[in-house]
Amino acid sequence: MADTLVDRVTGREGVEAKPRIEVKVVMSAEALTADSDRPAMVEGYGPVPAAWAREALADAEVFVRRLFTDPAGRLVAMESRSRKAPDGLAEFITTRDAGICRTNGCDAPIRNVDHAQRHADGGATSAANLQGLCERCNQAKEALGWQARPGPDGSIITITPTGHVYTSPPPDTWRPDPPPLSRAEFMLRDVLLDYRLAA
């Protein structure tokens, strides 16, 4: 029974299973496919030969995460295929959503950062598809018949089991204030107000 509990909790099967450890090996796509001998970088160690990195990755359970660089080689974006949002991304979502649940009419604090479109349905673990939700709303959206998806403008579109559609606009907390009116705009506003009062 103890072995079964460990299997269920860790996601591994059997006592013979290899332990899961994470070693970050950074290499170009060409070096990974043997088209280049450019060295790979092992985080915390340094450069290693590309052939050694390919051989080490051949006998391991490999999870590939693509990192994108600009022409100068600086990292500019990261792809995430993991189910759970990394801590930095989760903190970004919580800040973006101003710490308040994204469900319409709910002002409870965020307790979960979860996918709008379910991960099981192909939803990406990305800022565009993640939302901050309170515990109750996060559990409710997993019930049968509920659907959600991100909108093109950062909104979340929720469809209830009865077919009602609700759109949660992106928080405008970080939207800049409009620029102040110019002297000409003030004068035009006053003229329009005087005209409206006279009519």
trRosetta pair geometry for C-beta under 8 A, 3 or more apart (Angstrom, degrees):
i j d omega theta_ij theta_ji phi_ij phi_ji
1 4 5.6 -52 -150 35 35 113
1 5 6.4 38 151 -21 65 103
2 5 5.6 -52 -151 34 34 114
2 6 6.5 33 152 -17 66 103
3 6 5.7 -53 -149 37 33 110
3 7 6.3 37 151 -22 65 105
3 14 7.9 9 176 -136 119 30
3 15 6.2 -53 -135 -62 123 95
4 7 5.6 -52 -148 35 32 115
4 8 6.3 28 156 -17 65 107
5 8 5.9 -58 -147 38 29 108
5 9 6.1 21 159 -14 66 111
6 9 6.0 -60 -141 41 28 106
6 10 5.8 1 170 4 67 117
6 12 7.6 -32 136 61 87 101
7 10 6.7 -71 -135 50 18 91
7 11 7.8 -112 174 74 51 0
7 12 6.0 -107 -130 82 61 60
7 13 5.7 54 -146 -111 116 43
7 14 7.1 61 -100 -20 121 29
8 11 7.9 23 -176 -69 21 39
10 20 7.8 172 178 13 106 121
12 17 4.0 164 178 113 118 164
12 20 7.3 -153 -69 -25 118 109
13 17 5.9 128 63 -64 48 130
14 17 5.3 130 73 -31 79 92
18 61 7.6 173 71 -6 124 113
20 61 7.3 -50 -115 63 90 134
23 42 6.6 -18 172 -152 106 100
23 43 7.4 179 -175 44 58 92
24 42 7.2 133 85 -158 60 49
24 43 3.9 26 70 2 113 129
24 44 8.0 102 48 4 99 95
25 40 5.4 13 -179 162 95 131
25 41 7.3 155 -159 78 48 46
25 42 5.6 -19 -103 -99 73 70
25 43 7.8 -116 -69 -3 30 80
25 48 7.9 -56 -135 45 104 126
25 53 5.5 153 -173 -149 136 114
25 56 7.5 160 -77 88 158 127
25 57 6.9 -126 64 -68 156 114
26 40 6.4 160 78 -169 44 77
26 41 4.4 -15 59 60 101 100
26 42 8.0 -172 20 -76 73 23
26 43 7.1 83 -13 -51 105 87
26 67 7.1 -26 -132 35 106 140
27 31 4.4 -108 174 85 111 127
27 32 5.4 136 101 -56 117 85
27 38 7.3 147 -158 94 84 94
27 39 7.9 -114 -114 136 96 35
27 40 3.6 -39 -76 -110 113 98
27 41 7.2 173 -68 19 63 64
27 50 6.4 123 -147 -122 135 87
27 53 5.7 142 -51 126 150 159
28 31 4.7 94 55 7 82 101
28 32 7.0 -145 95 -6 44 87
28 36 6.3 -12 78 67 125 145
28 38 5.6 29 20 72 125 138
29 32 5.6 -55 -149 35 33 114
29 33 6.4 13 159 -3 67 110
30 33 6.3 -69 -146 47 28 96
30 35 4.3 -89 -161 78 81 106
30 36 3.7 54 127 -2 112 123
30 38 6.9 65 84 19 108 119
31 34 7.8 39 -173 -77 31 23
31 35 7.6 -89 -61 58 23 67
31 36 4.7 -65 -71 80 63 99
31 37 7.0 95 -120 -128 89 9
31 38 4.8 -99 -69 60 122 86
31 39 7.6 -19 -133 91 151 3
31 40 6.1 174 132 -65 144 87
31 50 4.1 -119 -163 -131 106 130
31 53 7.3 31 144 69 114 135
31 54 7.7 -142 152 -54 72 104
32 53 7.9 -75 -99 115 63 116
32 54 6.8 149 -147 -95 42 91
32 57 7.7 -33 -140 65 89 164
34 50 7.9 150 -107 137 49 118
34 54 6.4 56 -70 -108 88 163
36 50 6.7 -156 104 -116 70 173
37 49 7.5 -27 -171 -164 90 83
37 50 5.1 -162 -151 34 44 131
37 51 7.2 -9 -130 -33 90 90
38 50 6.1 78 67 -60 44 133
39 47 4.2 41 136 -171 142 110
39 48 6.2 156 -168 69 98 30
39 49 6.0 -66 -116 -106 85 28
39 50 5.9 -131 -111 -43 30 78
40 47 7.1 141 77 -152 36 61
40 48 5.4 -27 68 63 88 87
40 49 7.7 12 22 103 86 20
40 50 5.6 118 -24 -103 92 58
40 52 7.9 -135 37 73 117 85
40 53 3.8 49 22 -56 153 163
41 46 6.8 -69 -145 -179 76 27
41 47 5.7 -41 -97 -92 67 58
41 48 7.6 147 -108 16 18 77
42 45 4.0 -3 91 50 111 121
42 46 6.7 -2 54 48 83 32
42 47 7.9 147 14 -113 76 9
42 48 5.5 41 -16 -10 112 123
42 53 7.7 -163 -61 -100 95 106
45 48 7.2 19 110 -44 126 109
48 52 5.2 -97 158 79 109 128
48 53 5.6 128 94 -55 113 96
49 52 4.5 91 68 4 92 104
49 53 7.1 -161 95 -7 49 85
50 53 5.6 -56 -149 37 36 112
50 54 6.3 37 154 -20 68 104
51 54 5.8 -52 -148 35 32 111
51 55 6.4 30 154 -17 64 107
52 55 5.8 -58 -149 38 31 110
52 56 6.2 30 154 -19 66 108
53 56 5.7 -55 -145 37 30 110
53 57 6.2 24 158 -15 65 110
54 57 5.9 -62 -147 41 28 107
54 58 6.4 40 152 -37 63 103
55 58 5.7 -45 -150 16 31 118
55 59 7.7 3 164 2 59 101
56 59 7.2 -78 -164 42 29 89
56 60 6.6 13 152 -14 65 127
57 60 5.7 -75 -142 41 37 112
57 62 5.3 52 -167 -92 93 134
63 81 7.4 -155 -171 68 97 117
63 82 8.0 51 178 -75 140 86
65 78 6.7 14 159 -173 112 95
65 79 6.0 -174 -168 79 68 78
65 80 6.5 8 -138 -105 115 47
65 81 6.7 -147 -100 15 77 92
65 82 8.0 -12 -91 -26 122 96
66 78 7.6 162 93 -156 53 49
66 79 4.3 27 57 28 91 127
67 75 5.5 -39 173 -130 116 109
67 77 7.4 165 -160 88 52 50
67 78 5.3 -17 -111 -107 74 77
67 79 7.5 -133 -71 18 34 77
68 75 7.2 103 75 -153 45 62
68 76 5.6 -60 101 63 91 87
68 77 4.3 2 49 59 117 95
68 78 7.3 -150 17 -72 79 32
68 79 7.5 85 -25 -26 100 91
69 72 7.8 -127 164 71 101 51
69 73 5.3 -8 174 -149 141 31
69 74 6.1 144 -154 68 86 30
69 75 5.6 -53 -96 -91 77 42
69 76 6.3 120 -136 6 27 90
70 73 7.3 -50 69 16 65 19
70 74 5.3 -2 34 55 105 87
70 76 5.1 84 -40 -34 91 134
75 78 7.3 20 180 -60 116 91
80 85 7.6 74 126 -129 158 52
80 86 6.4 -130 -117 -13 146 108
80 89 7.1 -76 -12 -30 163 162
80 124 7.6 110 72 175 78 84
80 125 4.3 -82 106 90 111 112
80 126 6.8 165 45 -74 100 63
81 125 6.8 142 -134 25 9 116
82 85 7.9 157 93 -87 105 18
82 86 7.0 89 58 -52 141 82
82 125 5.7 -50 69 32 64 170
83 119 5.1 93 -134 163 78 170
83 125 6.9 -178 -144 -69 11 132
84 125 7.6 36 82 -129 17 141
85 89 4.6 -124 -178 94 99 112
85 90 4.3 131 105 -65 119 86
85 93 6.7 -22 176 -1 166 139
85 113 5.0 -61 35 110 146 124
85 125 5.8 -175 -91 -167 64 104
85 130 5.7 67 -85 -119 139 149
86 89 4.8 82 59 14 81 105
86 90 6.8 -151 91 -9 36 90
87 90 5.7 -58 -144 38 29 112
87 91 6.3 29 157 -19 65 106
88 91 5.8 -54 -150 35 30 111
88 92 6.5 34 150 -22 63 104
89 92 5.4 -49 -150 33 35 116
89 93 6.5 36 151 -20 66 102
89 113 7.8 163 115 142 82 151
89 125 7.5 85 115 157 161 92
89 127 6.6 -132 -155 -71 98 79
89 130 7.0 108 152 17 108 167
90 93 5.7 -50 -148 34 33 111
90 94 6.4 33 153 -18 64 105
90 113 4.3 -179 -135 32 87 157
90 130 7.8 -116 -101 173 55 150
91 94 5.7 -53 -147 37 33 112
91 95 6.3 31 154 -16 65 107
92 95 5.9 -60 -150 40 28 109
92 96 6.0 29 154 -21 66 109
92 127 6.4 -58 115 -106 129 114
93 96 5.6 -53 -141 38 30 112
93 97 6.1 13 163 -4 66 112
93 113 4.8 111 80 -137 144 125
93 127 6.7 -166 -79 -131 86 71
93 130 4.9 -77 -100 118 144 120
93 131 6.9 -172 -170 -130 122 12
93 132 5.4 158 140 -52 98 93
94 97 6.2 -64 -141 48 24 99
94 99 6.0 40 177 -91 85 59
94 110 5.3 -163 -124 78 88 153
94 113 6.6 -82 -52 -73 85 119
94 132 5.3 112 -101 -96 55 139
95 98 7.6 29 179 -78 32 31
95 99 7.7 16 -100 -47 31 77
96 127 7.3 103 -17 -162 165 107
96 132 7.9 164 69 -13 82 119
96 170 7.8 -51 163 -166 104 102
96 171 6.8 150 152 45 61 117
96 174 7.4 -60 -134 0 58 137
97 100 6.3 -138 147 57 88 59
97 101 7.9 8 158 -129 131 8
97 102 5.6 -74 -139 -66 130 96
97 110 6.3 98 92 -66 130 139
97 131 6.7 102 -82 -162 145 63
97 132 3.9 -164 62 28 156 124
97 171 5.6 138 -140 -13 39 135
98 171 4.9 -171 -5 -169 114 161
98 173 4.4 143 -76 -40 125 155
99 109 5.9 -28 163 -141 90 83
99 110 5.6 -127 -160 10 43 106
99 132 7.3 -93 -129 144 18 160
100 106 7.9 163 169 111 87 73
100 107 5.6 -32 -154 -151 119 59
100 108 7.4 127 -154 70 66 32
100 109 6.8 -66 -103 -110 47 40
100 110 6.8 -25 11 -37 3 87
100 132 7.4 100 76 100 30 124
100 171 7.5 124 54 -93 106 134
101 106 4.3 -45 89 113 132 116
101 107 6.9 -161 40 -120 95 9
101 108 4.9 31 -13 61 130 81
101 109 7.3 73 -33 105 84 8
101 110 6.1 160 -74 -84 56 62
101 132 6.5 -128 -112 117 37 81
101 133 5.2 50 -140 -146 90 43
101 134 4.1 -45 -76 -17 134 92
101 137 5.4 118 -168 22 134 149
102 131 4.4 -75 21 -176 155 117
102 132 5.8 122 -26 62 99 65
102 133 6.2 -61 31 -80 89 70
102 137 8.0 -177 58 127 65 152
102 156 5.5 69 147 17 132 146
102 168 5.0 103 165 139 85 153
103 106 4.1 34 77 21 103 129
103 133 6.5 64 -26 -130 102 92
103 134 7.5 -78 20 24 119 95
103 137 4.2 -141 -23 -138 146 147
103 158 7.4 30 -127 -34 78 162
103 168 6.6 -99 -127 -81 19 145
104 158 7.6 -141 2 35 105 132
104 166 5.0 -116 7 173 143 130
104 167 7.8 72 -61 74 129 31
104 168 5.3 -141 -54 -88 80 90
106 134 6.1 -130 161 13 132 127
106 136 7.8 -162 -135 76 140 110
106 137 5.6 -117 6 -57 177 137
108 111 7.8 -29 134 -14 111 103
108 134 3.6 31 94 -86 127 151
108 135 8.0 -87 134 25 145 70
108 136 7.1 82 29 31 167 110
108 137 7.5 174 50 -7 125 113
109 134 6.6 99 72 -100 40 95
110 113 7.0 37 174 -67 124 73
110 132 3.6 -36 -118 176 136 115
110 133 6.6 72 -134 44 76 18
110 134 6.6 -108 -111 -72 29 53
111 133 7.2 -52 51 100 74 58
111 134 5.4 58 11 -150 104 45
111 135 4.5 -20 71 -48 152 81
111 138 7.2 -117 75 1 96 137
112 132 7.5 152 84 -155 45 51
112 133 5.2 -25 70 67 94 89
112 134 7.6 56 23 154 87 8
112 135 6.5 108 -14 -93 110 52
112 138 4.3 33 57 -80 143 164
113 130 5.6 21 173 180 96 117
113 131 7.3 178 -151 86 60 29
113 132 5.6 -30 -99 -97 74 65
113 133 7.7 148 -100 20 26 74
114 130 7.0 165 90 -146 18 74
114 131 6.7 -30 67 61 64 75
114 133 5.9 -37 31 23 108 123
114 138 5.5 118 6 -137 146 110
114 141 7.8 160 99 71 139 136
115 118 5.6 118 93 -121 128 24
115 119 5.1 166 -15 -44 157 76
115 123 4.3 114 -178 114 134 143
115 124 7.9 155 -128 68 115 32
115 125 7.1 -76 -81 -93 106 60
115 129 5.5 -4 -146 144 82 102
115 130 6.2 -54 -97 -98 45 59
115 131 7.8 57 176 19 12 83
116 123 6.7 -175 66 -144 60 141
116 129 5.3 -130 33 -166 95 60
116 130 7.1 -151 -16 -95 83 9
116 131 5.2 79 -66 -11 91 119
116 148 4.5 -114 -176 129 73 109
116 149 5.8 106 130 -139 110 14
116 150 4.8 122 61 -54 151 76
116 156 5.0 -144 -122 -132 132 104
117 121 5.8 -109 169 84 87 116
117 122 7.0 -35 138 79 121 70
117 123 3.4 170 95 -90 83 114
117 124 8.0 37 69 17 111 59
117 129 5.7 -63 35 -150 91 114
117 148 6.5 -141 -70 95 46 68
117 149 4.7 37 -69 -112 103 70
117 150 6.7 -81 -12 -2 100 80
118 121 4.3 81 67 11 96 104
118 123 5.4 153 77 6 23 127
119 122 7.9 156 -175 23 30 7
119 123 5.2 -80 -80 64 36 94
119 125 6.8 21 -106 -60 112 89
123 129 5.0 168 -176 178 97 140
124 128 7.4 30 73 65 117 98
124 129 5.0 133 64 15 75 149
125 129 7.2 -97 -100 75 15 117
125 130 7.0 44 -157 -62 52 113
126 129 5.1 69 56 22 82 98
126 130 6.7 -164 83 -12 33 97
127 130 6.0 -61 -130 37 27 107
128 150 5.2 121 155 145 79 167
128 154 7.3 -103 -132 -107 70 62
129 150 5.1 -111 -100 -21 54 134
131 148 7.9 -80 16 150 146 144
131 156 5.4 24 -84 -77 149 147
131 168 7.9 77 -143 85 143 142
133 137 4.6 -130 -168 90 106 108
133 138 4.1 136 104 -64 131 88
133 141 7.2 -84 -132 3 163 135
134 137 5.0 82 54 16 82 102
134 138 6.8 -151 86 -9 37 92
135 138 5.9 -61 -147 37 26 111
135 139 6.4 20 159 -14 64 108
136 139 6.1 -61 -152 38 28 106
136 140 6.2 27 154 -21 65 110
137 140 5.5 -52 -141 36 34 114
137 141 6.4 34 160 -23 66 103
138 141 6.2 -52 -149 30 28 108
138 142 7.3 25 152 -18 57 106
139 142 6.0 -62 -161 31 36 111
139 143 7.7 54 144 -39 63 90
140 143 5.9 -34 -168 -3 45 116
140 146 7.0 124 141 -71 69 165
141 146 5.1 -152 -153 133 48 145
141 148 5.9 -14 -157 -16 126 132
141 158 7.3 -91 -117 -132 108 118
142 146 7.2 -5 11 60 7 129
143 146 5.4 76 66 -4 77 121
143 161 7.6 -64 113 -43 107 124
144 161 7.0 54 109 -97 68 127
145 160 7.2 20 131 162 103 48
145 161 2.9 39 135 -104 141 98
146 158 7.2 -19 -168 -168 93 94
146 159 7.2 154 -159 83 45 61
146 160 6.4 -20 -109 -129 75 42
146 161 6.3 -48 -58 -46 59 80
147 158 7.3 156 87 -157 51 49
147 159 4.4 -3 61 55 100 106
148 156 5.9 1 -172 178 112 101
148 157 6.7 158 -154 83 58 51
148 158 4.7 -16 -101 -103 92 72
148 159 7.3 -169 -75 19 43 69
149 156 7.6 162 81 -157 29 60
149 157 5.4 -17 62 60 79 100
150 154 7.4 -32 -170 -137 103 25
150 155 7.4 140 -166 81 57 44
150 156 6.1 -43 -108 -104 54 63
150 157 7.5 108 -165 15 6 84
151 154 6.9 -27 74 53 87 22
151 155 3.8 0 39 64 134 91
151 156 6.8 -129 -2 -67 92 14
151 157 5.2 103 -60 -30 99 103
151 167 6.7 37 -44 -144 149 107
153 169 7.7 -29 106 -143 117 78
153 170 6.7 -131 129 -5 79 116
154 169 7.8 47 92 -177 88 55
154 170 3.5 9 116 -60 118 139
155 167 5.2 14 164 -177 138 96
155 168 5.9 161 -166 79 80 50
155 169 5.0 -42 -103 -114 106 40
155 170 5.8 -102 -72 -31 53 72
156 167 7.3 157 78 -156 45 51
156 168 4.4 -5 55 54 95 109
157 165 6.5 -11 -172 -168 95 99
157 166 7.5 158 -156 82 48 45
157 167 5.3 -17 -103 -103 71 78
157 168 7.9 -155 -70 22 28 71
158 165 7.3 154 81 -155 48 49
158 166 4.8 -15 62 62 100 95
158 167 7.7 -177 21 -81 72 29
158 168 6.9 45 -8 -12 110 104
159 163 6.9 -19 -172 -143 97 32
159 164 7.3 162 -152 80 52 42
159 165 5.4 -17 -100 -100 76 74
159 166 8.0 -179 -78 22 31 68
160 163 6.8 -40 72 29 77 20
160 164 4.6 9 32 52 119 91
160 165 7.9 -139 9 -69 78 30
160 166 7.4 57 -31 -3 100 106
169 172 7.5 2 125 -38 117 96
171 174 7.4 70 107 8 96 83
172 175 4.3 -30 -168 4 82 129
181 185 4.0 -130 -168 94 97 126
181 186 5.3 124 121 -57 125 77
181 189 7.0 -15 -164 -17 159 139
182 185 4.7 98 50 6 73 103
182 186 7.2 -131 96 -5 40 86
183 186 5.7 -52 -152 33 33 114
183 187 6.6 31 151 -18 64 105
184 187 5.7 -54 -150 36 33 111
184 188 6.3 33 152 -18 66 106
185 188 5.6 -52 -144 38 33 111
185 189 6.2 38 154 -23 65 104
186 189 5.7 -55 -149 34 29 113
186 190 6.5 29 154 -18 64 105
187 190 5.8 -54 -150 35 32 111
187 191 6.5 33 152 -20 65 104
188 191 5.7 -52 -148 35 33 112
188 192 6.4 31 154 -17 65 106
189 192 5.8 -57 -149 38 30 109
189 193 6.3 30 153 -18 65 106
190 193 5.7 -54 -146 37 32 111
190 194 6.3 32 155 -18 66 105
191 194 5.8 -55 -148 37 30 110
191 195 6.3 31 153 -20 64 108
192 195 5.6 -53 -146 36 32 114
192 196 6.3 32 155 -20 65 105
193 196 5.7 -54 -145 36 31 110
193 197 6.3 28 156 -17 65 106
194 197 5.9 -56 -146 38 30 108
194 198 6.2 29 155 -20 65 110
195 198 5.8 -58 -146 37 28 110
195 199 6.4 28 156 -24 63 108
196 199 5.9 -56 -148 30 29 111
